Amino acid sequence: MTRRAAIYCRISQDRGGAGLGVARQEEDCRALSARKGWDVVAVHTDNDVSAYSGAPRPAWQELMADVRNGTVDAIVCWHVDRLTRSPRELEDVIDLADRYGLELATVSGEIDLATPTGRMIARMLGAAARHEAEHKAERQQRQRRQAAEAGKVAGGGKRPFGYEDDRITVREDEAEIIREGARRVLAGESLASICRDWQKRGITTVAGIPWKPSALRRMLASARISGRREHTPRSSWEKTRPLLGEIVADAIWPGIISHEDSDRLRALLSDPERRRKVEGTTRRSYLLSGILRCAKPKADGTPCGHGMVGRPRSGVPRYVCPNTPGTDGCGGTATNAGKTDEHVRDMILTALDSPTLRKRLQRPDDEGNGLYEEIRADEEELEELARDFGNRKISRKEWMIARQPVEERLERNRAKLSKTSRTAVLLAFVGSYEDMRERWEKMNDSQRRAIVTATVRAIEVAPANPRKRWDPDRFIFDWIA
């Protein structure tokens, strides 16, 4: 009886994209099938897919389905390690051989899965392939780290935004876009607001598509744009790549933004609370939601303190203290949204027109500079520890113990650093009252909200006076300055 054979070909990396590796495998497998007198009824090809990485292999799944369905009763591959580098998957093939009488033929040598010796040889070859794959991954990981520590260019595919095809020369028109995005995020504007503005202006990614918040976050959080090299260890069990890698060296390419601004961005954009505090503002249709606080006294005399939200009545926008079940809102305070927005705007612009505030804004940011110096010192200490470990001056255990307190201190200081950039938005905004009023009118709500939150911590709203149609004295500002 003539065997119905399926050829399986796989190559882990097809850098040229030409598929030549799998084409050569198929040619050799067809020749082997002809010598054995088997009919080739199917060819399954996984090109540029590693068996070790755990990535899905569609052709492999199709091959297994063909065996179970009885479509094929023989498999031809170039070598056992082309079929699989997972002992578990090899055992699946052996089970199929027992259950369906499946035969396996490899170009590199005869393997008879029907005999204990043949199965032992297959398992030995599979174990050796697995060992080589793990050893190769370890070597590659070390090579990537060495390249990172040397500040070398890494990665393939499209060029990074802001740089030419050589990945080193700055493309100035895009670099200015990056600087703008950095300034706006540090000023408190949401990523979604920036992306909408860039889309209106026709600013696209390197791929020619509109910017999305996730892509903008990755770009602005990358150490690359500050002329530094970061390294992120890759493991086969990691399903997602973390936003931030470890900064290990200054890069061979120039930075577009300063190290200080980069550290602030990385701390800000990696804050898990950011999406709730800032990105959530893109869904607000009311400027001061959450900033306004209900000041109606509770039974014990203390103010309610619950954040007020936008909620219209009869089509008129209002801010109200919600009395939603399960919350501590009293539901006893409301104010007209339009008049409130105008009053808060006028109060803030008047405060920003103060000479005293301008002097405060022009003072050097001593706290931020001190934190930055501490962060740089800790980063250099981590680099030194990594070099000592690489030169075998310390053991892996000593390296891990020594780096833990440094990393914890880094995390704390980066979190503090992200909170010292509030004045960035004000430095770019402050001017004469008339100039600020004109700029305010051109801003979107996300940009206006950044001005408000950089100026006040909260605004308490007392219950309305029934004898007054509009009472500005209801509003109590908790100024940051």
C-alpha positions as CSV (number, residue, x, y, z in Angstrom):
1,M,0.0,0.0,0.0
2,T,1.4,3.4,-1.0
3,R,1.8,5.8,1.8
4,R,0.1,9.2,1.6
5,A,2.8,11.6,2.8
6,A,2.7,15.2,4.1
7,I,5.9,17.2,3.9
8,Y,6.5,19.6,6.8
9,C,9.0,22.5,6.4
10,R,9.9,25.1,8.9
11,I,12.6,27.8,9.3
12,S,13.0,30.0,12.3
13,Q,14.3,33.1,10.7
14,D,13.8,34.2,7.1
15,R,15.6,37.5,7.1
16,G,15.4,38.0,3.4
17,G,11.8,37.1,3.3
18,A,12.4,34.9,0.2
19,G,11.4,31.6,1.7
20,L,14.5,29.9,0.3
21,G,15.2,27.8,3.4
22,V,11.8,26.1,3.4
23,A,12.0,25.8,-0.4
24,R,15.3,23.8,-0.1
25,Q,13.7,21.6,2.6
26,E,10.7,20.8,0.4
27,E,12.9,19.9,-2.5
28,D,14.9,17.4,-0.4
29,C,11.8,16.0,1.2
30,R,10.2,15.4,-2.2
31,A,13.3,13.6,-3.3
32,L,13.2,11.4,-0.2
33,S,9.4,10.6,-0.7
34,A,10.1,9.6,-4.3
35,R,12.9,7.2,-3.2
36,K,10.5,5.6,-0.7
37,G,7.7,5.4,-3.2
38,W,5.3,7.7,-1.2
39,D,2.7,10.0,-2.7
40,V,3.1,13.6,-1.5
41,V,-0.5,14.7,-0.9
42,A,0.2,17.9,1.1
43,V,2.9,20.3,2.0
44,H,2.7,22.3,5.3
45,T,5.1,25.2,5.7
46,D,5.8,27.4,8.7
47,N,8.1,30.1,7.4
48,D,10.0,32.4,9.9
49,V,8.3,30.7,12.9
50,S,10.4,29.4,15.8
51,A,9.3,26.2,17.5
52,Y,11.0,27.2,20.7
53,S,9.4,30.6,21.0
54,G,5.9,29.2,21.6
55,A,4.5,31.3,18.8
56,P,1.5,29.7,17.0
57,R,2.4,27.4,14.1
58,P,-0.7,27.2,11.8
59,A,0.9,24.7,9.4
60,W,1.9,22.4,12.3
61,Q,-1.7,22.4,13.5
62,E,-3.0,21.6,10.0
63,L,-0.6,18.7,9.8
64,M,-1.7,17.2,13.1
65,A,-5.3,17.5,12.0
66,D,-4.6,15.7,8.7
67,V,-3.0,12.8,10.6
68,R,-6.0,12.5,12.9
69,N,-8.5,12.8,10.0
70,G,-6.7,10.0,8.2
71,T,-5.7,12.2,5.3
72,V,-2.1,11.3,5.6
73,D,-0.3,8.4,7.2
74,A,3.3,9.5,6.8
75,I,5.3,12.7,7.6
76,V,8.5,13.7,5.8
77,C,10.7,16.5,7.2
78,W,14.3,17.5,6.8
79,H,15.3,16.8,10.5
80,V,13.5,16.1,13.7
81,D,14.4,19.6,14.9
82,R,12.5,21.0,11.9
83,L,9.5,19.1,13.0
84,T,9.6,20.3,16.6
85,R,12.0,21.4,19.3
86,S,9.5,20.6,22.1
87,P,9.7,17.1,23.7
88,R,6.0,17.4,24.5
89,E,5.1,17.8,20.8
90,L,7.5,15.0,19.8
91,E,5.6,12.7,22.2
92,D,2.4,13.8,20.4
93,V,3.9,12.6,17.2
94,I,5.0,9.3,18.8
95,D,1.4,8.8,20.1
96,L,0.0,9.4,16.7
97,A,2.4,6.8,15.3
98,D,1.1,4.2,17.8
99,R,-2.5,5.1,17.2
100,Y,-2.6,5.5,13.4
101,G,0.5,3.7,12.2
102,L,2.1,7.0,11.3
103,E,5.5,6.7,9.7
104,L,8.2,9.5,10.0
105,A,11.0,10.0,7.5
106,T,13.8,12.6,7.8
107,V,16.3,13.6,5.1
108,S,19.0,13.6,7.8
109,G,18.6,9.9,8.7
110,E,16.2,7.1,9.2
111,I,13.9,7.1,12.2
112,D,11.4,4.2,12.8
113,L,8.8,5.3,15.3
114,A,7.4,1.7,15.3
115,T,10.4,0.4,17.3
116,P,11.6,1.3,20.8
117,T,15.1,2.0,19.4
118,G,13.7,4.4,16.8
119,R,11.6,6.2,19.4
120,M,14.6,6.5,21.6
121,I,16.7,8.0,18.8
122,A,13.9,10.5,18.1
123,R,13.7,11.5,21.7
124,M,17.5,11.9,21.9
125,L,17.5,14.0,18.8
126,G,14.6,16.1,20.2
127,A,16.3,16.6,23.5
128,A,19.5,17.7,21.8
129,A,17.5,20.1,19.7
130,R,15.8,21.5,22.7
131,H,19.1,22.0,24.5
132,E,20.6,23.8,21.5
133,A,17.5,26.0,21.2
134,E,17.8,27.0,24.9
135,H,21.5,27.5,24.6
136,K,21.1,29.6,21.5
137,A,18.4,31.8,23.2
138,E,20.8,32.3,26.2
139,R,23.6,33.4,23.8
140,Q,21.3,35.7,21.9
141,Q,20.1,37.3,25.1
142,R,23.6,37.9,26.2
143,Q,24.5,39.4,22.8
144,R,21.6,41.7,22.9
145,R,22.5,43.0,26.4
146,Q,26.2,43.5,25.3
147,A,25.0,45.5,22.3
148,A,22.7,47.5,24.5
149,E,25.5,48.2,27.0
150,A,27.7,49.4,24.1
151,G,24.9,51.8,23.0
152,K,24.6,50.2,19.6
153,V,21.7,50.4,17.2
154,A,19.2,47.5,17.5
155,G,16.1,46.2,15.8
156,G,15.0,45.9,12.2
157,G,11.9,46.8,10.3
158,K,10.9,50.4,9.8
159,R,13.1,53.3,11.0
160,P,12.1,54.8,14.3
161,F,10.1,58.0,14.2
162,G,12.4,61.0,14.5
163,Y,15.4,59.4,12.9
164,E,16.6,58.6,9.3
165,D,17.0,55.1,7.9
166,D,20.4,54.8,9.5
167,R,18.6,55.1,12.9
168,I,21.3,57.6,14.0
169,T,20.7,60.8,12.1
170,V,17.9,63.0,13.5
171,R,15.1,63.9,11.1
172,E,14.4,67.4,12.4
173,D,10.8,67.8,11.3
174,E,9.8,64.7,13.1
175,A,12.1,65.5,16.0
176,E,10.1,68.7,16.6
177,I,6.9,66.7,16.6
178,I,8.4,64.5,19.3
179,R,9.4,67.5,21.4
180,E,5.9,68.9,21.0
181,G,4.4,65.7,22.2
182,A,6.7,65.5,25.2
183,R,5.9,69.0,26.2
184,R,2.2,68.4,26.0
185,V,2.2,65.2,27.9
186,L,4.4,66.7,30.7
187,A,1.9,69.6,30.7
188,G,-0.8,67.2,31.6
189,E,-2.6,66.8,28.3
190,S,-3.9,63.3,27.5
191,L,-2.4,61.1,24.8
192,A,-5.8,60.8,23.1
193,S,-6.1,64.6,22.8
194,I,-2.7,64.9,21.2
195,C,-3.4,62.0,18.7
196,R,-6.7,63.7,17.7
197,D,-4.9,67.0,17.1
198,W,-2.1,65.3,15.1
199,Q,-4.7,63.5,13.0
200,K,-6.3,66.8,12.1
201,R,-2.9,68.2,11.1
202,G,-2.0,65.2,9.0
203,I,0.8,64.0,11.3
204,T,1.3,60.2,10.8
205,T,3.6,57.5,12.0
206,V,6.5,56.1,9.9
207,A,4.0,53.6,8.5
208,G,1.8,56.5,7.3
209,I,-1.1,55.7,9.7
210,P,-2.6,58.1,12.3
211,W,-1.1,58.0,15.7
212,K,-2.9,56.0,18.4
213,P,-2.4,56.6,22.2
214,S,-0.7,53.2,22.6
215,A,1.9,54.0,19.9
216,L,2.4,57.5,21.2
217,R,2.9,56.2,24.7
218,R,5.5,53.7,23.6
219,M,7.4,56.3,21.6
220,L,7.5,58.9,24.3
221,A,8.4,56.4,27.0
222,S,11.3,55.0,24.9
223,A,14.8,55.9,26.1
224,R,15.8,56.1,22.5
225,I,14.5,59.6,21.9
226,S,16.8,60.8,24.7
227,G,19.9,59.2,23.2
228,R,20.0,56.3,25.6
229,R,19.9,52.6,25.1
230,E,17.5,50.4,27.1
231,H,17.4,46.6,27.4
232,T,14.4,44.5,28.0
233,P,15.0,40.8,28.8
234,R,12.9,38.5,26.6
235,S,11.7,35.2,27.9
236,S,9.7,32.5,26.1
237,W,7.0,32.7,28.8
238,E,6.5,36.5,28.5
239,K,3.3,37.2,26.5
240,T,3.6,41.0,26.6
241,R,6.6,43.2,26.5
242,P,6.8,45.7,29.3
243,L,6.6,49.4,28.5
244,L,9.9,50.3,30.1
245,G,13.3,48.5,29.7
246,E,16.4,49.0,31.8
247,I,18.5,52.0,30.7
248,V,22.0,50.5,30.4
249,A,24.1,53.0,28.4
250,D,24.2,56.2,26.4
251,A,23.6,55.5,22.8
252,I,25.7,56.2,19.7
253,W,22.9,58.4,18.3
254,P,22.0,61.9,19.5
255,G,18.9,62.5,21.7
256,I,15.9,64.5,20.7
257,I,14.8,65.4,24.2
258,S,16.8,65.8,27.4
259,H,17.4,63.0,29.9
260,E,15.5,64.9,32.5
261,D,12.4,65.1,30.3
262,S,12.7,61.5,29.3
263,D,12.9,60.4,32.9
264,R,9.8,62.4,33.7
265,L,7.9,61.0,30.7
266,R,8.9,57.4,31.6
267,A,7.8,57.8,35.2
268,L,4.5,59.5,34.1
269,L,3.6,57.1,31.3
270,S,4.4,54.0,33.3
271,D,2.2,55.1,36.3
272,P,-0.7,52.6,36.4
273,E,-2.9,55.4,37.8
274,R,-2.4,57.6,34.8
275,R,-5.1,56.0,32.7
276,R,-7.6,56.6,35.4
277,K,-6.5,60.1,36.3
278,V,-5.5,61.5,32.9
279,E,-6.5,59.2,30.0
280,G,-10.0,59.0,31.5
281,T,-10.4,62.7,30.9
282,T,-10.7,62.1,27.2
283,R,-14.1,60.7,27.8
284,R,-15.3,63.7,29.9
285,S,-17.6,66.2,28.3
286,Y,-17.2,68.5,31.3
287,L,-14.0,70.5,31.9
288,L,-14.1,70.4,35.7
289,S,-15.4,66.9,36.5
290,G,-13.6,65.6,39.6
291,I,-11.9,68.9,40.2
292,L,-15.0,70.5,41.8
293,R,-15.7,69.1,45.2
294,C,-19.0,69.2,47.1
295,A,-18.7,71.4,50.2
296,K,-22.2,70.8,51.7
297,P,-21.8,70.0,55.4
298,K,-22.6,66.4,56.5
299,A,-24.2,65.5,59.8
300,D,-20.9,65.8,61.7
301,G,-20.2,69.2,60.2
302,T,-17.4,68.2,57.8
303,P,-17.9,68.9,54.1
304,C,-19.1,66.1,51.8
305,G,-15.9,66.3,49.7
306,H,-17.2,64.1,46.9
307,G,-16.1,64.9,43.3
308,M,-18.8,66.6,41.2
309,V,-19.7,65.3,37.8
310,G,-21.4,66.6,34.7
311,R,-25.1,65.9,34.5
312,P,-27.5,68.0,32.5
313,R,-31.1,68.9,33.6
314,S,-33.7,69.9,30.9
315,G,-30.8,70.2,28.5
316,V,-28.8,72.6,30.6
317,P,-25.3,71.3,31.5
318,R,-24.6,71.2,35.2
319,Y,-22.1,70.0,37.7
320,V,-23.7,67.9,40.5
321,C,-22.7,66.0,43.5
322,P,-24.0,62.5,42.6
323,N,-26.1,60.5,45.0
324,T,-25.3,57.2,43.2
325,P,-26.0,54.2,45.5
326,G,-22.8,52.8,46.9
327,T,-21.0,56.1,46.9
328,D,-20.7,58.7,49.7
329,G,-22.0,61.6,47.5
330,C,-24.7,63.6,49.2
331,G,-26.5,64.8,46.0
332,G,-27.1,68.1,47.6
333,T,-25.0,70.5,45.5
334,A,-25.3,71.6,41.8
335,T,-24.0,74.5,39.7
336,N,-24.5,75.7,36.1
337,A,-21.6,74.2,34.1
338,G,-21.2,77.1,31.6
339,K,-21.1,79.9,34.2
340,T,-18.8,77.7,36.5
341,D,-16.3,77.1,33.7
342,E,-16.2,80.8,32.9
343,H,-15.7,81.8,36.5
344,V,-12.9,79.3,37.1
345,R,-11.2,80.4,33.9
346,D,-11.3,84.1,35.0
347,M,-10.0,83.3,38.4
348,I,-7.1,81.2,37.1
349,L,-6.1,83.7,34.4
350,T,-6.2,86.5,37.0
351,A,-4.0,84.4,39.3
352,L,-1.5,83.6,36.5
353,D,-1.3,87.3,35.7
354,S,0.3,87.8,39.1
355,P,4.0,89.0,39.1
356,T,4.5,86.9,42.3
357,L,3.5,83.7,40.5
358,R,5.7,84.5,37.5
359,K,8.7,84.8,39.8
360,R,7.9,81.5,41.4
361,L,7.7,79.8,38.0
362,Q,11.1,81.2,37.0
363,R,12.8,79.7,40.0
364,P,14.9,76.6,39.2
365,D,13.3,73.3,40.0
366,D,15.7,72.2,42.8
367,E,13.6,69.3,43.8
368,G,13.4,67.9,40.3
369,N,17.1,68.4,39.6
370,G,18.0,66.7,42.9
371,L,15.8,63.7,42.0
372,Y,17.3,63.6,38.5
373,E,20.8,63.4,39.9
374,E,19.8,60.6,42.3
375,I,18.2,58.7,39.4
376,R,21.3,59.0,37.2
377,A,23.5,57.9,40.1
378,D,21.3,54.8,40.7
379,E,21.3,54.0,36.9
380,E,25.1,54.2,36.8
381,E,25.2,51.9,39.9
382,L,23.1,49.3,38.1
383,E,25.4,49.5,35.1
384,E,28.4,49.0,37.3
385,L,26.7,46.0,38.9
386,A,25.9,44.5,35.5
387,R,29.5,44.9,34.4
388,D,30.8,43.3,37.6
389,F,28.4,40.3,37.0
390,G,29.4,40.1,33.4
391,N,33.1,40.1,34.3
392,R,32.4,37.5,37.0
393,K,33.5,39.7,39.8
394,I,30.3,38.9,41.7
395,S,27.9,36.0,41.6
396,R,24.4,36.1,40.2
397,K,23.0,35.9,43.7
398,E,25.2,38.8,44.8
399,W,24.1,40.8,41.7
400,M,20.4,40.2,42.4
401,I,20.7,41.1,46.1
402,A,22.6,44.3,45.4
403,R,20.4,45.5,42.6
404,Q,17.0,45.1,44.5
405,P,17.3,48.2,46.8
406,V,18.7,50.3,44.0
407,E,15.8,49.4,41.7
408,E,13.3,50.1,44.5
409,R,14.9,53.5,45.1
410,L,14.8,54.2,41.4
411,E,11.1,53.4,41.2
412,R,10.3,55.7,44.1
413,N,12.4,58.6,42.7
414,R,10.9,58.3,39.2
415,A,7.4,58.4,40.7
416,K,8.4,61.6,42.6
417,L,10.0,63.1,39.5
418,S,6.8,62.7,37.4
419,K,5.0,64.9,40.0
420,T,7.5,67.8,39.7
421,S,6.6,68.8,36.2
422,R,3.4,70.6,36.8
423,T,4.9,74.0,36.1
424,A,5.9,73.0,32.6
425,V,2.4,73.8,31.3
426,L,2.3,77.1,33.0
427,L,5.8,78.2,31.8
428,A,4.5,77.9,28.2
429,F,1.1,79.5,29.0
430,V,1.7,82.4,31.3
431,G,1.7,85.9,29.7
432,S,-0.5,88.9,29.8
433,Y,-4.2,88.4,30.7
434,E,-5.3,89.1,27.1
435,D,-2.7,86.7,25.6
436,M,-3.7,83.9,28.0
437,R,-7.4,84.5,27.3
438,E,-6.8,84.2,23.6
439,R,-4.7,81.0,24.0
440,W,-7.4,79.5,26.4
441,E,-10.1,79.9,23.8
442,K,-8.0,78.0,21.2
443,M,-7.3,75.1,23.6
444,N,-9.3,71.9,23.8
445,D,-10.7,70.7,27.2
446,S,-7.8,68.4,27.8
447,Q,-5.3,71.3,27.4
448,R,-7.5,73.6,29.6
449,R,-7.7,70.9,32.2
450,A,-3.9,70.7,32.3
451,I,-3.8,74.4,33.1
452,V,-6.4,74.0,35.9
453,T,-4.8,71.0,37.5
454,A,-1.4,72.7,37.4
455,T,-2.9,75.7,39.3
456,V,-5.3,74.3,41.8
457,R,-5.6,71.1,43.8
458,A,-9.4,71.3,44.0
459,I,-12.3,73.7,44.0
460,E,-14.9,73.4,46.8
461,V,-18.5,74.3,45.8
462,A,-20.8,75.3,48.6
463,P,-24.6,74.8,48.3
464,A,-26.4,77.6,46.3
465,N,-27.8,80.6,48.0
466,P,-31.5,80.6,47.0
467,R,-31.6,84.4,47.1
468,K,-28.9,84.7,44.4
469,R,-29.1,83.6,40.7
470,W,-25.3,83.4,40.6
471,D,-23.0,83.5,43.6
472,P,-19.2,83.4,42.8
473,D,-18.5,83.3,46.6
474,R,-19.7,79.6,46.6
475,F,-16.3,78.6,45.1
476,I,-13.3,78.1,47.3
477,F,-10.0,77.6,45.5
478,D,-7.3,75.4,46.9
479,W,-4.3,77.0,45.1
480,I,-1.1,75.0,44.6
481,A,1.0,78.2,44.8
